[in-house]
Amino acid sequence: MLHYEPNKIVNIKRLNENYINLIFRAVAESTEEAILNSLITAKTTIGRDGNKRYSLKDYIEKHEII
């Protein structure tokens, strides 16, 4: 595998601009889903020096938000 491009001219394919919005929306939605899933499934953690970070579930229960 080369770490540089030996050719002086390179052919580049690009996505038709009509499809960019669709792909951008799909990427944004999948990223949002991953973040929400991470927040929902996280557990309360105790770190160095006893620093405690509550999971979303425990935080909501502790502060009686819902």
Backbone bond lengths (Angstrom), bond angles and torsions (degrees), N, CA, C in turn:
res aa  C-N    CA-C-N  psi(-1)  N-CA   C-N-CA  omega(-1)  CA-C   N-CA-C  phi
1 M - - - 1.442 - - 1.534 109.13 -
2 L 1.308 115.99 128.87 1.456 120.73 -179.63 1.524 110.75 -87.65
3 H 1.320 116.01 145.88 1.452 121.26 178.58 1.520 111.65 -96.47
4 Y 1.293 117.08 5.62 1.459 121.77 179.08 1.520 107.74 -144.40
5 E 1.304 116.42 161.20 1.466 121.27 179.46 1.526 108.54 -93.68
6 P 1.333 118.35 115.05 1.457 120.55 -177.05 1.536 113.48 -74.49
7 N 1.330 117.74 -22.20 1.465 120.55 -178.03 1.525 111.11 -85.69
8 K 1.349 115.65 145.20 1.464 119.93 178.94 1.527 111.45 -79.88
9 I 1.318 117.05 -26.10 1.468 122.21 178.67 1.524 107.80 -120.18
10 V 1.329 114.84 130.84 1.459 120.22 -177.75 1.523 108.72 -124.28
11 N 1.316 116.83 131.58 1.462 120.92 174.92 1.523 108.90 -84.09
12 I 1.319 115.82 128.45 1.457 120.57 -179.13 1.525 108.94 -121.73
13 K 1.329 116.26 129.34 1.455 120.83 174.38 1.512 107.76 -91.64
14 R 1.310 117.12 144.30 1.452 120.26 177.30 1.511 108.95 -134.24
15 L 1.289 115.62 156.36 1.453 122.38 -178.40 1.516 110.18 -74.78
16 N 1.308 116.13 138.26 1.453 121.26 175.31 1.522 108.59 -58.56
17 E 1.310 117.23 130.54 1.463 121.74 -175.02 1.532 112.93 -59.61
18 N 1.316 117.82 -23.16 1.472 120.76 178.83 1.525 112.31 -65.79
19 Y 1.328 118.34 -19.51 1.456 121.98 -177.09 1.526 113.49 -102.71
20 I 1.328 117.97 -5.99 1.464 120.75 -176.34 1.525 111.52 -62.31
21 N 1.331 118.43 -44.23 1.462 120.84 -179.43 1.528 111.64 -59.95
22 L 1.314 116.74 -41.69 1.462 121.23 179.55 1.528 110.95 -63.23
23 I 1.316 116.92 -46.15 1.463 121.05 179.99 1.523 110.44 -68.00
24 F 1.330 117.57 -42.18 1.466 121.18 178.52 1.524 110.40 -59.63
25 R 1.325 117.57 -44.09 1.457 121.82 179.39 1.539 110.63 -63.06
26 A 1.318 116.97 -41.99 1.464 120.67 179.38 1.525 111.21 -63.91
27 V 1.329 117.07 -41.74 1.468 120.79 178.77 1.527 110.16 -65.78
28 A 1.334 117.17 -43.86 1.468 121.06 179.62 1.526 111.08 -61.94
29 E 1.324 117.66 -43.68 1.462 120.77 -179.67 1.524 112.04 -66.86
30 S 1.325 117.63 -39.46 1.464 119.37 -179.99 1.527 110.57 -70.45
31 T 1.329 117.58 -33.68 1.464 121.01 176.37 1.523 110.40 -66.93
32 E 1.318 116.66 -44.11 1.466 121.07 177.76 1.525 110.69 -60.05
33 E 1.313 116.69 -43.66 1.469 121.28 179.24 1.521 111.04 -61.82
34 A 1.330 117.41 -41.65 1.464 121.24 179.67 1.527 111.22 -64.61
35 I 1.325 117.08 -40.92 1.463 120.56 179.08 1.518 111.02 -66.00
36 L 1.324 117.24 -46.48 1.463 120.44 178.86 1.528 111.19 -61.82
37 N 1.319 117.26 -41.92 1.457 121.22 178.59 1.526 110.49 -61.46
38 S 1.319 116.87 -41.45 1.456 121.57 178.70 1.521 111.26 -63.41
39 L 1.322 117.03 -43.68 1.470 120.83 179.45 1.523 111.77 -64.51
40 I 1.314 116.15 -41.11 1.465 120.58 -175.73 1.527 111.99 -72.11
41 T 1.322 117.21 -35.81 1.471 119.82 -175.49 1.526 114.13 -92.88
42 A 1.335 117.32 -5.37 1.469 120.46 -178.81 1.534 110.83 -66.47
43 K 1.313 116.06 152.48 1.465 122.37 178.16 1.519 109.59 -112.67
44 T 1.328 116.23 154.70 1.457 120.54 175.58 1.521 108.79 -59.83
45 T 1.328 116.38 137.50 1.456 121.63 -175.45 1.523 110.75 -128.01
46 I 1.325 115.27 138.96 1.460 120.82 173.31 1.521 106.80 -111.20
47 G 1.327 115.17 120.35 1.451 120.66 -176.44 1.510 112.34 -102.37
48 R 1.305 115.26 -160.02 1.453 122.93 -179.17 1.515 111.03 -58.51
49 D 1.285 116.64 144.65 1.467 123.91 -179.75 1.524 112.49 59.07
50 G 1.324 117.21 24.88 1.462 120.99 176.43 1.519 115.05 74.92
51 N 1.331 117.29 12.96 1.465 119.99 177.99 1.514 109.91 -65.21
52 K 1.321 116.90 124.88 1.453 121.85 -176.07 1.520 110.18 -111.43
53 R 1.315 115.94 130.99 1.458 122.89 175.43 1.517 107.28 -121.25
54 Y 1.326 114.68 118.43 1.458 119.89 -176.54 1.522 111.47 -77.98
55 S 1.323 114.71 147.08 1.458 119.30 171.46 1.525 107.22 -69.22
56 L 1.308 116.44 162.80 1.460 120.55 179.29 1.529 110.40 -58.34
57 K 1.316 116.53 -43.04 1.473 121.03 179.75 1.528 110.59 -61.32
58 D 1.326 117.32 -49.12 1.464 120.92 -179.22 1.528 111.49 -66.59
59 Y 1.318 117.20 -36.27 1.465 121.28 179.22 1.529 110.45 -64.03
60 I 1.317 115.94 -43.71 1.459 120.41 179.09 1.520 110.64 -63.58
61 E 1.339 117.45 -43.45 1.464 121.19 178.48 1.527 111.37 -65.50
62 K 1.325 117.66 -42.66 1.454 122.12 -177.23 1.532 111.36 -63.53
63 H 1.305 116.32 -41.03 1.455 120.75 -176.45 1.531 112.87 -96.97
64 E 1.315 116.12 8.22 1.472 123.03 177.52 1.525 112.03 47.84
65 I 1.312 115.40 48.78 1.465 121.42 -178.11 1.530 111.08 -75.41
66 I 1.316 116.05 -38.33 1.476 119.08 -179.29 1.512 108.98 -113.64
